[in-house]
């Protein structure tokens, strides 16, 4: 490659690919012109970028330090800092879009340029060289000092957003490791959800079983109204509980039979003139039915009132 521009020995130029198939690649510019394209003959070859032309762009560094980029592709375009251009000036931090690749330009001062030149010790007896006055300074040195001052001023006045620290480019291995860590975190969350659901289901099953046991005890004790409530609570927690379904039907049947038994018993007491027993039997019917609009309740109420009147007439 050609040497760096002679007028700018103190500057170092580099291109860093921050996005695209060649992400992370860095190219140090060591010649006044840099060609970019998909072809292998380019200084910066983007051979894996399918949207890049064989010869896509040309970067030129002039003697005065100005940098230009030119689109040399006949089909594809380039963008600088988000704007499509045919040619454009570049500066430190400029973002170049070529195909699917984004390239950042970096300019910095070489450390060797800031070091003080070493002095050669004078030989004993040798005449001392006369110190040059300020009026005898080398014009080339004056030009270089003025250029560096102007360059630093340009950097200080540039857009702060372009002066941020270079982006830390992660390798494909780092990205894959982060993806794997995210997958493991998701798997743990799903596992925790399954465990929580299993725990909740287990507690629900236990509560449903407790209601079944309570209902079964009431059923055996003849407390059919209470057993109905317990079996209904069991089925609310576990609709597929077979024993709760079975004994709920049996409890309702027994409860209806008990109602009918008290109705028949109350009628018998009424016909026999046992009005106190008649009143008690029909009171039980009304307490069990509760629905004042049902036919059974209305019949029980009418008989209860009749038996109660007869019972009061005796006294």
C-alpha distance (Angstrom), angle and dihedral (degrees) to the residues before:
residue distance angle dihedral
X1 . . .
X2 3.81 . .
X3 3.79 119.9 .
X4 3.81 122.0 -97.4
X5 3.79 115.2 -85.1
X6 3.81 106.7 -72.0
X7 3.81 94.3 -137.0
X8 3.82 91.8 57.6
X9 3.81 107.4 47.2
X10 3.81 93.0 143.0
X11 3.83 97.2 59.2
X12 3.77 129.3 80.7
X13 3.81 121.4 -158.3
X14 3.82 126.5 -163.4
X15 3.80 138.6 170.3
X16 3.80 118.6 -142.9
X17 3.82 121.6 -167.0
X18 3.80 106.0 -139.3
X19 3.80 99.3 173.0
X20 3.79 137.0 23.2
X21 3.81 138.5 45.8
X22 3.84 91.4 -42.0
X23 3.81 96.4 45.7
X24 3.81 113.1 160.6
X25 3.81 96.3 25.3
X26 3.84 115.3 131.9
X27 3.81 124.2 -159.9
X28 3.81 119.7 -167.0
X29 3.81 112.4 -147.8
X30 3.80 112.2 -131.0
X31 3.81 101.0 160.3
X32 3.82 135.9 58.7
X33 3.81 91.2 -112.1
X34 3.79 130.6 41.7
X35 3.79 121.9 -171.7
X36 3.80 119.7 -154.0
X37 3.79 125.8 -163.8
X38 3.77 148.1 107.8
X39 3.80 94.3 -84.8
X40 3.82 119.7 95.4
X41 3.83 91.2 -127.9
X42 3.82 90.8 71.5
X43 3.79 121.8 98.7
X44 3.82 89.0 -126.9
X45 3.79 108.0 33.1
X46 3.82 118.6 -162.2
X47 3.78 93.9 -175.3
X48 3.83 93.8 156.4
X49 3.81 95.2 52.6
X50 3.81 104.7 94.9
X51 3.81 93.4 -169.3
X52 3.80 92.5 55.8
X53 3.82 119.2 96.9
X54 3.78 121.1 -125.0
X55 3.81 88.2 -109.8
X56 3.77 107.0 19.1
X57 3.83 113.6 153.7
X58 3.80 142.2 4.8
X59 3.82 124.2 -150.2
X60 3.83 116.5 -158.8
X61 3.81 128.4 -169.5
X62 3.81 114.1 -157.2
X63 3.81 125.9 -150.8
X64 3.79 90.7 -105.5
X65 3.81 90.5 58.4
X66 3.81 97.5 -106.1
X67 3.81 115.7 138.9
X68 3.79 125.4 -148.6
X69 3.81 132.4 -175.2
X70 3.79 121.8 -157.8
X71 3.79 130.4 -167.2
X72 3.82 107.5 -128.0
X73 3.82 95.9 171.2
X74 3.79 118.6 107.6
X75 3.81 94.6 -155.8
X76 3.81 110.8 26.1
X77 3.79 129.1 54.9
X78 3.78 135.4 -143.6
X79 3.83 131.3 -137.9
X80 3.81 129.6 -151.3
X81 3.80 116.2 -158.0
X82 3.81 90.7 -16.8
X83 3.84 97.3 -48.3
X84 3.80 122.8 108.0
X85 3.80 110.4 -124.7
X86 3.76 140.7 172.3
X87 3.80 91.2 -150.9
X88 3.78 131.7 -5.0
X89 3.79 143.6 169.1
X90 3.79 116.9 -104.6
X91 3.76 132.2 -151.0
X92 3.78 138.7 175.6
X93 3.82 109.6 -51.4
X94 3.82 96.9 14.8
X95 3.83 112.6 154.1
X96 3.81 115.4 -139.3
X97 3.83 120.2 -162.2
X98 3.83 113.9 -154.7
X99 3.80 115.8 167.2
X100 3.81 107.3 -49.5
X101 3.81 91.7 -23.5
X102 3.80 128.6 96.8
X103 3.80 115.8 -158.8
X104 3.81 126.0 -167.5
X105 3.83 122.4 -153.5
X106 3.81 116.5 -139.8
X107 3.81 126.2 -170.0
X108 3.81 124.1 -176.0
X109 3.80 140.3 163.1
X110 3.76 115.4 -103.2
X111 3.78 114.5 -116.8
X112 3.79 90.7 -133.3
X113 3.81 90.2 59.9
X114 3.80 91.1 59.6
X115 3.85 95.3 51.1
X116 3.79 118.3 99.8
X117 3.82 114.7 -111.1
X118 3.79 112.9 -107.7
X119 3.77 118.5 -114.1
X120 3.80 121.7 -129.4
X121 3.82 110.3 -130.8
X122 3.79 114.1 -116.8
X123 3.76 117.4 -109.4
X124 3.83 116.2 -113.7
X125 3.77 110.7 -92.4
X126 3.78 93.5 10.8
X127 3.78 115.2 131.0
X128 3.75 114.6 -106.6
X129 3.75 116.8 -112.2
X130 3.72 115.0 -115.1
X131 3.77 114.5 -106.4
X132 3.74 111.0 -114.1
X133 3.74 116.2 -123.5
X134 3.80 121.3 -127.2
X135 3.78 88.9 -102.2
X136 3.81 90.1 61.8
X137 3.87 96.9 56.8
X138 3.79 117.1 136.3
X139 3.86 110.0 -97.9
X140 3.83 89.9 -139.9
X141 3.79 90.2 56.9
X142 3.80 91.2 49.2
X143 3.83 89.3 51.4
X144 3.81 91.7 50.0
X145 3.83 92.5 49.5
X146 3.80 91.9 49.6
X147 3.81 91.2 47.8
X148 3.81 93.0 50.8
X149 3.80 91.3 48.4
X150 3.80 90.4 50.1
X151 3.83 91.5 46.8
X152 3.81 93.3 51.5
X153 3.81 89.5 47.8
X154 3.81 89.9 52.5
X155 3.80 90.5 52.1
X156 3.80 93.1 49.3
X157 3.81 92.0 49.7
X158 3.78 95.6 45.0
X159 3.80 124.0 107.3
X160 3.84 108.8 -71.1
X161 3.78 89.2 -139.4
X162 3.80 88.7 64.3
X163 3.82 92.7 50.7
X164 3.77 96.3 63.6
X165 3.77 119.1 123.4
X166 3.82 114.2 -83.9
X167 3.78 114.2 -86.3
X168 3.78 113.8 -98.3
X169 3.79 102.3 -118.3
X170 3.79 112.2 -145.4
X171 3.75 121.3 -147.8
X172 3.83 121.9 -122.6
X173 3.82 87.5 -107.8
X174 3.83 91.1 57.5
X175 3.80 91.6 48.9
X176 3.81 91.7 48.3
X177 3.81 90.1 49.9
X178 3.81 90.8 53.6
X179 3.80 91.3 48.4
X180 3.81 90.2 51.0
X181 3.81 91.1 49.0
X182 3.82 90.0 51.6
X183 3.81 90.5 50.3
X184 3.81 91.1 51.4
X185 3.80 90.9 49.6
X186 3.82 90.3 51.2
X187 3.82 91.3 48.6
X188 3.82 90.9 51.7
X189 3.80 91.3 50.3
X190 3.81 91.6 50.1
X191 3.80 90.8 47.7
X192 3.80 90.7 50.7
X193 3.80 90.2 50.1
X194 3.81 91.2 51.5
X195 3.82 90.9 49.0
X196 3.80 91.6 48.8
X197 3.80 91.6 49.5
X198 3.80 91.3 47.3
X199 3.82 90.3 50.5
X200 3.81 91.5 48.4
X201 3.82 91.5 47.9
X202 3.78 90.7 49.5
X203 3.81 92.6 51.5
X204 3.81 90.2 47.2
X205 3.80 91.0 51.9
X206 3.80 90.9 49.6
X207 3.81 92.1 50.5
X208 3.80 91.3 47.5
X209 3.81 90.3 51.1
X210 3.83 91.0 49.9
X211 3.82 90.1 54.9
X212 3.79 89.9 49.2
X213 3.82 92.0 53.4
X214 3.80 91.1 48.5
X215 3.80 92.2 48.0
X216 3.79 92.6 48.0
X217 3.83 91.4 52.8
X218 3.81 91.1 50.7
X219 3.80 89.8 47.3
X220 3.79 91.6 54.0
X221 3.82 89.9 46.9
X222 3.81 91.0 53.4
X223 3.82 92.6 -112.2
X224 3.78 92.5 133.8
X225 3.81 97.5 162.6
X226 3.80 91.2 54.7
X227 3.81 91.9 44.1
X228 3.83 90.0 53.1
X229 3.82 90.4 56.5
X230 3.82 92.4 47.9
X231 3.82 93.6 49.3
X232 3.83 91.0 47.2
X233 3.83 89.5 53.4
X234 3.80 89.3 49.1
X235 3.81 92.3 53.3
X236 3.81 91.9 46.2
X237 3.82 87.8 61.3
X238 3.80 96.7 36.9
X239 3.81 115.0 16.6
X240 3.82 90.5 -176.1
X241 3.82 95.6 59.2
X242 3.82 100.7 126.4
X243 3.81 98.0 -164.8
X244 3.82 92.3 49.5
X245 3.81 89.4 51.8
X246 3.79 91.9 49.5
X247 3.79 98.1 46.0
X248 3.80 92.5 43.4
X249 3.80 88.4 61.2
X250 3.80 91.4 45.2
X251 3.81 91.9 47.6
X252 3.80 92.1 51.6
X253 3.81 90.6 47.9
X254 3.80 91.9 49.6
X255 3.79 91.4 45.7
X256 3.82 92.0 52.1
X257 3.80 89.6 47.0
X258 3.81 89.2 52.3
X259 3.78 90.6 51.8
X260 3.80 91.8 50.1
X261 3.81 90.3 46.8
X262 3.81 91.2 55.7
X263 3.81 90.8 46.8
X264 3.79 92.2 52.5
X265 3.80 91.1 42.9
X266 3.81 91.6 50.3
X267 3.80 92.0 51.0
X268 3.80 90.7 50.3
X269 3.82 92.0 50.5
X270 3.85 89.6 48.4
X271 3.78 93.0 51.4
X272 3.81 90.8 47.2
X273 3.80 91.6 50.2
X274 3.81 93.2 -115.3
X275 3.77 92.8 137.3
X276 3.82 97.4 167.0
X277 3.82 91.1 56.6
X278 3.81 89.6 41.4
X279 3.82 90.6 54.6
X280 3.83 91.8 49.2
X281 3.82 93.6 48.8
X282 3.81 95.2 50.2
X283 3.84 90.7 43.4
X284 3.82 87.4 58.2
X285 3.80 90.7 50.2
X286 3.83 92.2 52.9
X287 3.83 91.0 46.7
X288 3.80 92.1 52.4
X289 3.82 98.1 42.3
X290 3.85 97.4 42.1
X291 3.84 92.0 174.4
X292 3.80 103.6 110.4
X293 3.81 92.1 -166.2
X294 3.80 95.8 58.2
X295 3.82 119.8 101.6
X296 3.80 93.1 -124.3
X297 3.80 92.6 54.1
X298 3.80 92.7 47.6
X299 3.81 91.7 49.6
X300 3.79 91.1 47.9
X301 3.81 91.5 49.1
X302 3.79 93.0 50.2
X303 3.81 92.5 49.9
X304 3.81 91.3 44.0
X305 3.82 91.0 54.5
X306 3.82 92.3 46.5
X307 3.80 94.5 48.7
X308 3.80 91.1 45.8
X309 3.84 92.1 53.1
X310 3.82 91.2 50.1
X311 3.78 89.2 47.9
X312 3.81 92.0 52.3
X313 3.84 92.2 48.2
X314 3.79 89.9 59.8
X315 3.74 89.9 62.0
